[in-house]
């Protein structure tokens, strides 16, 4: 089922994205006080306006949004707040929307991460070696054993909430102009 995003929800989601990005930059955290009420609002809104189909639409968006970012979270590449923010976005734009927003976010996030890694050569070598060893261990033993950064390493924090906001704004702009690949 295809849902058009209500202007109220677009304004609400845009506000949430701006607050999440600013909060992530300032404190490197996206608070539950931002994500969970957004999920609840999406569930309630779609349940009231479109009934059971709307509830399912919103639930699928939450589940897919969180599922997409759960692996990077488990590997230490992002925080739980990032995954929950994608769930909140999914509650509002649904599963197809959150899939597209996630793809745009991945592109923005990849450029952002690559820029950080290129600017910090020593950390990038260590980061790549640790993650390669983690993936090798997973492939050989079937066990996921992440290797943490050395305490002496200067750890760079990606404020992925910024990439999520930009990627989702890109999706919203395309949606506004009628682009729908599905």
C-alpha positions as CSV (number, residue, x, y, z in Angstrom):
1,X,0.0,0.0,0.0
2,X,1.3,3.4,-0.9
3,X,0.9,6.4,1.5
4,X,1.5,10.0,0.8
5,X,3.3,11.8,3.6
6,X,1.1,14.4,5.2
7,X,2.6,17.9,5.3
8,X,2.3,17.8,9.1
9,X,4.4,14.7,9.3
10,X,6.9,16.1,6.8
11,X,7.4,19.2,9.0
12,X,7.5,17.0,12.2
13,X,10.1,14.6,10.6
14,X,12.2,17.6,9.4
15,X,12.2,19.0,12.9
16,X,13.2,15.7,14.4
17,X,16.0,15.3,11.8
18,X,17.4,18.8,12.5
19,X,17.3,18.3,16.3
20,X,18.9,14.8,16.0
21,X,21.7,16.1,13.8
22,X,22.5,19.1,16.1
23,X,22.3,16.8,19.2
24,X,24.5,14.2,17.6
25,X,27.1,16.9,16.8
26,X,27.0,18.4,20.3
27,X,26.9,15.3,22.5
28,X,27.5,12.4,20.1
29,X,24.2,10.9,21.0
30,X,20.6,10.7,19.7
31,X,18.3,10.6,22.7
32,X,15.4,8.1,23.2
33,X,13.3,11.2,24.1
34,X,13.5,12.1,20.4
35,X,13.2,8.7,18.7
36,X,10.6,6.8,20.8
37,X,7.9,9.5,20.7
38,X,8.5,9.9,17.0
39,X,7.8,6.2,16.5
40,X,4.7,6.4,18.7
41,X,3.4,9.4,16.7
42,X,3.9,7.6,13.4
43,X,2.0,4.5,14.8
44,X,-0.8,6.5,16.2
45,X,-1.2,8.8,13.2
46,X,-1.3,6.0,10.6
47,X,-3.6,3.9,12.8
48,X,-6.1,6.7,13.1
49,X,-5.9,7.9,9.5
50,X,-5.8,4.6,7.7
51,X,-6.6,1.9,10.2
52,X,-4.9,-1.5,10.4
53,X,-3.1,-1.0,7.1
54,X,-1.6,2.2,8.4
55,X,-0.5,0.5,11.6
56,X,1.2,-2.2,9.6
57,X,2.8,0.4,7.3
58,X,4.3,2.2,10.3
59,X,5.4,-1.0,12.1
60,X,7.1,-2.3,9.0
61,X,8.9,1.1,8.6
62,X,10.1,0.9,12.2
63,X,11.3,-2.7,11.9
64,X,13.1,-2.1,8.6
65,X,14.7,1.1,9.7
66,X,16.1,-0.5,12.8
67,X,17.1,-3.7,11.0
68,X,19.1,-1.9,8.3
69,X,21.3,-0.3,10.9
70,X,21.5,-3.1,13.5
71,X,24.6,-4.8,11.9
72,X,26.7,-1.5,11.8
73,X,25.6,-0.9,15.4
74,X,26.7,-4.4,16.5
75,X,30.1,-3.9,14.7
76,X,30.6,-0.6,16.6
77,X,30.3,1.6,13.5
78,X,27.4,3.6,14.9
79,X,25.4,4.1,18.0
80,X,22.0,2.6,19.0
81,X,20.5,6.0,18.6
82,X,21.2,6.0,14.9
83,X,19.4,2.7,14.5
84,X,16.5,4.0,16.6
85,X,16.4,7.2,14.6
86,X,16.0,5.2,11.3
87,X,13.2,3.3,13.1
88,X,11.5,6.6,13.9
89,X,11.9,7.7,10.3
90,X,10.4,4.4,9.2
91,X,7.4,5.0,11.4
92,X,6.7,8.1,9.4
93,X,7.7,7.3,5.9
94,X,7.1,3.6,5.9
95,X,9.2,0.6,4.7
96,X,9.8,1.7,1.1
97,X,10.6,5.3,2.2
98,X,13.0,4.2,4.9
99,X,14.7,1.8,2.5
100,X,15.4,4.7,0.0
101,X,16.3,7.1,2.8
102,X,18.7,4.5,4.1
103,X,20.3,4.1,0.7
104,X,20.8,7.9,0.4
105,X,22.0,8.0,4.0
106,X,24.6,5.2,3.2
107,X,25.9,7.3,0.3
108,X,26.2,10.5,2.4
109,X,27.6,8.5,5.3
110,X,30.1,6.8,3.1
111,X,31.4,10.1,1.7
112,X,31.5,11.5,5.3
113,X,33.4,8.4,6.7
114,X,35.8,8.3,3.7
115,X,36.6,12.0,4.2
116,X,37.3,11.4,8.0
117,X,39.5,8.3,7.2
118,X,41.4,10.1,4.5
119,X,42.1,13.0,6.8
120,X,43.4,10.7,9.6
121,X,45.8,8.2,8.0
122,X,47.0,6.5,11.2
123,X,43.5,5.8,12.4
124,X,42.3,4.6,9.0
125,X,45.0,1.9,8.8
126,X,44.1,0.6,12.3
127,X,40.4,0.8,11.6
128,X,40.7,-1.2,8.4
129,X,43.0,-3.8,10.0
130,X,40.6,-4.3,13.0
131,X,37.5,-4.7,10.9
132,X,39.3,-7.0,8.4
133,X,40.4,-9.2,11.3
134,X,36.8,-9.2,12.7
135,X,35.4,-10.3,9.3
136,X,38.1,-12.9,8.9
137,X,37.3,-14.4,12.3
138,X,33.6,-14.4,11.5
139,X,34.2,-16.2,8.2
140,X,36.6,-18.8,9.7
141,X,34.9,-19.5,13.0
142,X,31.3,-18.3,12.6
143,X,31.8,-16.2,15.7
144,X,31.4,-12.4,15.7
145,X,34.2,-11.1,17.9
146,X,34.7,-7.3,17.3
147,X,38.2,-6.0,18.0
148,X,38.0,-2.7,19.9
149,X,40.3,0.2,19.2
150,X,43.5,0.5,21.2
151,X,43.1,2.9,24.1
152,X,46.0,5.0,22.8
153,X,44.4,5.5,19.5
154,X,42.6,8.8,18.9
155,X,39.1,7.6,18.1
156,X,37.1,9.6,15.7
157,X,33.4,9.8,16.1
158,X,31.2,10.0,13.1
159,X,28.1,12.0,13.9
160,X,26.0,9.7,11.7
161,X,22.8,11.5,12.7
162,X,24.0,14.2,10.3
163,X,24.2,11.7,7.5
164,X,20.8,10.3,8.4
165,X,19.3,13.7,8.3
166,X,20.8,14.6,4.9
167,X,19.9,11.3,3.4
168,X,16.4,11.5,4.6
169,X,16.0,15.1,3.5
170,X,17.2,14.0,0.0
171,X,14.5,11.3,0.0
172,X,11.8,13.8,1.2
173,X,12.8,16.2,-1.6
174,X,12.6,13.5,-4.2
175,X,9.2,12.3,-2.8
176,X,7.9,15.9,-2.9
177,X,8.8,16.2,-6.6
178,X,7.1,12.8,-7.3
179,X,10.1,10.6,-7.8
180,X,9.0,7.0,-6.8
181,X,11.1,4.1,-8.1
182,X,8.8,1.5,-6.6
